[in-house]
């Protein structure tokens, strides 16, 4: 007898990314925010935060909130979308600020493009900003930067953007709030016999065949893009849910077991980025460390400037570097948080001295543990190092 697949749920999550579509947050016909619904979501977020759960929101709605105000009708051209986004984003940010402030939560706005998750330096910048916002208790509200993005660099929908963000911040869960309660074997609006799928262990061609097209005039997503988001998230070790968000308190309902489709994280997904750092990126510099720093790295800690003996090479912030131990062995590879010139200036100094040495304060770590992989357990260029 086959054992039923476990439902991930929200109970043990420590970091959750929630994606909210245009049709949920905006009354597109009237061009207004659904304030009562948004207030209930803010209350749900406050409840999660009270439990110690970090919450990041990916919110659509800017274009939907501005199109009527600007007199736009039908399918919008790219420049019309950009103009509507520029106007509507202000209204969207204000709505989130007001809703979260009622629970003494600070909203922070981030606008991203595809390049922000593909370019290593911009990736590090975005992730560092999100980490800092989490450390001070703010709630990041992210949207695609529609006002400047072009058709060549757009994510195309916030489902995939949310999945990229979830992977970027190593989230435990990604929740896509939608007008449906999950994936069905067929479109339930057209086929009465369509069956709901509660848990998807792996995205197979049969699962992909169940996807349909977007059902809303303002939404750019649809089940197909949700499955694409699930593929991105689960490969990064993030479990994902497609849940109904039309009613009040959708996150509370999901936490209490409301029907949804959960996509299980791939077992090796969390290590995918580490493998990418170890085996794909060619190092552009070398950082020599003392015995204490080498021991700290092997214990799972970050590389601090104090343990650095020398820095060689010419590299920029976010570029890959080799970390070499005192006996000449290559012990790790990672993405450096400082350019080579700055790294040389702070080498051997305490993190508290960085501001005085550089004239500005960057990260305490030269290479953060999340951006570092030990070569004792990774193969680089087909050869085992260490």
N, C-alpha and C positions, 0 to 999 in steps of 0.2 A: 504494500500500500504506500502510495506516494505521500510524503509528509507535506502539509500545507506550508507555503512560503510565509515567512514572518513578515508582518507589516511594520515598517520602520517607525512610524509615528513621530510625535514631537516631544515625548516625555523626557528623553535623555539628551536632547539637543542642547548645545551650548552656543551655537551661532547659526542663525536662520536668515536666509535671503527670501524676501517675499516680493513677488512680481504682481502688479495690479494693472489690468488692462484699461484702455480708454473707456470702454462701454460700462465699466463698473464705477469709475470715479467721476465721469462726466455725463450729464444729461445733454447729449449732443443736439437734440432738437431745440432746447432752450439755451444751450451754451453755458450751462451753470454747473458748478460742483454739486455733487450729491452729498451735502454737508452732514446729514444725519447718518448716512452710511459711513462716511469717512470718520465721523466721531466714534462710531462703534469699532472701527478698525484701530483707531488710535488707542482706544481703551484696551483692546486685545494686545497691542504692542506694549502698552504700559504694564499689563499683567505678566507678559513674558519677561520684560525687563526686571520686574520685581522678583522673579525667580532666578535672576542672574543670566538670562539668555540675551546675547547680543542680537540685535535685529537690524538688518539692512533692507531698505525698501527700494525696489525698482518700479517707478511709477510712470505709466503713460498718461496721456490726457491733455498735454499742452495744445496740440493741434485741434483737438475736439472742442476745447474751451474757447478757442479764438476764431474758428472758421466763420461762425455766424456773425460775430462782431465785425469781421472784416468783409462780410458779404460774399464769401466764397461758397460755391455750390458744387455738388457732384464730386467727381474724382479730381483731386488737386494735382496740378503740375508741381515739379520739384521746388521751384522758386516760391510757389504759393504755400507749400508745406513749410518751407523755411521761414517765411514771413509769419505764418500762423504760429509756428513754434516759438518765435522770438516774442510774440505778444502773450501767448498762452502760458509760457513757462513761468512768467511772473505771477500770474494768477494761480497756477498750480503750486508754486513754492509757498505762496501766501496761505493757501488752503491747508497745506501740510503743517506750516508753522503754527497756525491758529489751533488746529486739531491737537497737535502734540503738546503745545504749551499748556493746555488745560490739565495735563498730567505732569507738569513741570519737566517736560522733556524738550530738549533743544533739537530742532530740525536743521540739518546741513544739506546743502544742495551740491551735487556733483553732476556735471554733464560730460559724457564720455563718447568717444568714437571708437571704431574698430581698431584704429591705430594705437589707441591708448592701452589695448590689451595685447597687441602684437609686438610693439617696440619695447625692448627690454627696459630702457631707461624710463619711458613713460609708464610702463607697467609697474615698475618699482615706485615711482612717484605716486601713482593712484593707490597702490596697496598701502604705502606708508601713510598716506592721508587717511585712508579708511581705518587703519590701525590706531592712529592718533585720535580720531573721532570716537572710536570705541573706548579708548582709554579714558576719555573725559566724559563719557556717558551720553554723547550725542547720537541721534538717529540719522544716518545718512539716507538721503532720498536721491536716487540716481535716475537719470533719464538719458536717452540718446541725445547727442548734441545736434538735433535736427536743424537748427538755425544756420549751421555752417557745413554740415556733412553733405557730401555729394553722393550721387547714385553709385559711384565706384567704391566708396569706403563705408557706406551705411551698414549697420547690422541688419537692417530691414525689418526688424521687429524687436520688441523688448523681451521676448521669451529667450532668444539666444543671448541677448545682452545680460539678462539675469543669470543665465548659466555660466557665462564667462566671469561674471562678478563672483558667483558662488565658488568657482574654481580658484579665482584669484585670492580670495580671503580664506580658503580652506574651510568653507562652511560645512556643517553637518547635514543640513537640510535646505532644499530649495522648494518653495511652495509657489506654484502658478495658480493664482486665483482667476477663475474663468466663469463663463455662463453655463458651464457643464460640470458635472461631478466626476468627470474622468473619461477614461478611454472605454469605448464600446467596440464590440465586434463589427458593428456597422453603424451608420448614422442613425441614432434613435429618433430623430425628427422625421425620418423617412421610412424606417423599418421597425415595426412594433416588436419584432422578435429579437432585436439587438440586445446582446448581453453585456453587462458591465464587467470590467476586468479590475479586480481589486489590487492585485500585485503583479508586477511585471519583473521577472527575475533577470531577463536579458532581452534586449531589443533585437528581434529577429525579423527576417523579411515578412513573415506572417503578421507580426505586430505592425510593421510599417504599412502594410497593405490596408490596415484598418483606418488610417488617417484620412481625414477629409479636408475641405477648404474652409477658409474663414467664413463665419456666418454673420458678421456684423459689417455694416457699411463704414464704420469708423475704424475698426480693428484691422491691423495688417497681419495679424497672426492667424492661427488656425491650428487644428490638431497636428498637421504635418510639422509646423515649426515647433510645436510643443515636444514632439518626438525628437526633433533635432536638438532641442534644448536638453532633453533627457539624455541623449547620447553624450553631449558635452559634459553634463554634470556627473553622470554615473561613471564615466571614464576617469573623472577626476576624484572619485571617491565620495561623491555627494549624492545622497538619496534624494529623490524628487517626488513631489506630489502634484497632481492636477486635481484641484478641488473647486467646488462651487463657491463663488464669492458674491453672488447676487443678494443674498440675505444679510441681515445685520450680524456682527460678530463672527465672521467666517473663520478666523484663526482659532477662536475659542471652540467653535463647533468642530474644527478639524482635530484639535487636541482632545476633544471628548469622544472622538471616534466616528465623526460624520463620514459618510461614504465618499471615497476618493480613490484615485488610482495612484498607487505608490510604485515608483521605479527603484529597485534596489541598487545600491552602489556596487560597482565592480570591486571585488576583493582587493585587487592590486591597484585600484584607481588612485589612491592617495599617494602612491610612489611614482606615478607616471612622470611628474615634473622632475623628481629627483633623477630618474633615468635619463631624462632629456638633458639635464645639466651635466650628468656624468659622461654620457656617451655621444652627444651630438655637438655640443658647443666646444669649439677650439679655444683653449686658454690664450689670452692676450697678455698676460702678465704673471709674475711669480711673487708670492709673499712668503718669506722665510720667518718661521716662528720658533720660540723657545720651547723647552720641554714642558713647562707649565701650560702654555697655550695648546700644545699638541695633546696633552692629557685631557684638557677641558673639551677640545673638539671631539675626542673619542668618547667622552662622557655625554655627548649630545648638546653641548653648549655652543654659543655663538663665538666668533672670533673678535676679540676686543683689541684695540690698538696697542694696549700695554704689552701684549705678548709678542708683538711683531719686531723682528730683528732687522729686516731689510725688505725693500720693495723694488722689484725690477720690472722693466717693460713700460710701454706707453699704452694706457687704456683709459676709457671713459667710465663714468658711473654706470653701473649695470652690466659691464662687460665681465666675461668669465675669467677667473684667475686660478692658478694652481697654488695650493698651500703646501709648503715643504717644511718638514720637521728638522730638528737640530742635527740629525744624523744623515741628512741628505735624502730622506725618503719622501716621496710625494704622498701626503696623507689625506688630502681633500681637494675638492674643486668646488667653486661657488661663484656667485655673482657679487662683485664688490660694490659696496654702497658709496664709495668715493672714487674719484678719478685718481690716476697714478700720482700726479703731482701733490694732491692733497693727502693721499695715503702716505706718501713719504714724509710729509710734514708732521703728521700725527703719530707716526710709527714710534712705539716705545713709550708713549704718553698715556696717561689715564684719560678716560672718556670725559671727565669733568674739565679737562684742559682743552678740549677741541675748540670751543668758542674763542678762547684767547689765542690759539695758534692760527686759526683760519679766519677769524673775524666774523664767523657765523657758526651756528650750531646745527650740525647734522645729526645723524643717527649715532647712538652710543656704540653700535657694533660696526666693525669694518666689513664683516660678512655675517649676515644674520643666519641663524641655524636653519631657517626655512628655505634659504637660498644656497645651502651647502650640503654636499654629499661626501661621505667618507669613501676613499678609494680602496680601502681594505675589503669592501664588500661590493665594489662596482667595477665593471670592466670598461676601460677607456681605450678606444682605438684597437680593440681586439686583444689587448694585453692587460693582465691584472697588475695593478700597482700596489705598493705598500711594502 
